[in-house]
């Protein structure tokens, strides 16, 4: 049986922590930044961690070897 391919769109958007949690970059930090507060922009810089119910789907379907 051939190797399973991971979805490239998911591979570019998600990564894994050492313990196996799924990390992602938060949205809304690309443009129209003048109307957003400094505090909001600062909090958006840090990556988020997916909830386990959503992370299971990403791990199983989109990134099978993650």
C-alpha positions in Angstrom: 0.0 0.0 0.0 1.4 3.4 -0.9 2.1 6.1 1.6 -0.7 8.4 2.6 -0.3 12.0 1.5 -1.0 14.8 4.0 -3.2 17.7 2.8 -0.7 20.4 1.9 -3.1 23.2 2.9 -3.3 21.7 6.4 0.4 21.1 6.6 1.1 24.8 5.9 -1.4 26.0 8.5 -1.0 23.5 11.4 2.0 22.1 13.3 2.4 19.9 16.3 3.8 20.5 19.8 6.1 18.0 21.4 3.2 16.5 23.4 1.1 16.1 20.2 -1.2 19.1 20.5 -2.1 20.9 17.3 -0.8 24.5 17.0 -2.1 27.2 14.6 -1.5 30.8 13.8 -4.3 33.2 14.7 -6.1 35.1 12.1 -6.7 38.9 11.6 -3.1 40.1 11.7 -2.5 40.6 8.0 -4.0 43.9 7.0 -6.3 46.7 8.3 -4.2 46.9 11.4 -4.7 50.6 12.1 -8.1 50.2 13.7 -7.1 47.3 15.9 -5.8 48.0 19.4 -2.2 47.4 20.3 -3.3 44.9 22.9 -5.4 42.9 20.4 -2.5 42.8 17.9 -0.1 41.7 20.6 -2.4 38.8 21.6 -2.8 37.7 18.0 0.9 37.2 17.6 1.0 34.2 19.8 -0.1 30.9 18.3 -3.2 29.1 19.5 -3.7 25.4 20.4 -6.7 23.6 19.0 -9.3 22.0 21.2 -9.0 18.2 21.3 -12.3 17.5 19.4 -11.0 19.6 16.5 -7.4 18.4 16.8 -8.5 14.8 16.3 -10.0 15.6 12.9 -6.8 17.4 11.8 -4.6 14.6 13.0 -6.5 11.8 11.4 -7.7 13.2 8.1 -5.4 16.0 7.1 -2.1 15.1 8.7 -1.9 11.4 9.0 1.7 11.2 9.9 1.7 14.0 12.4 
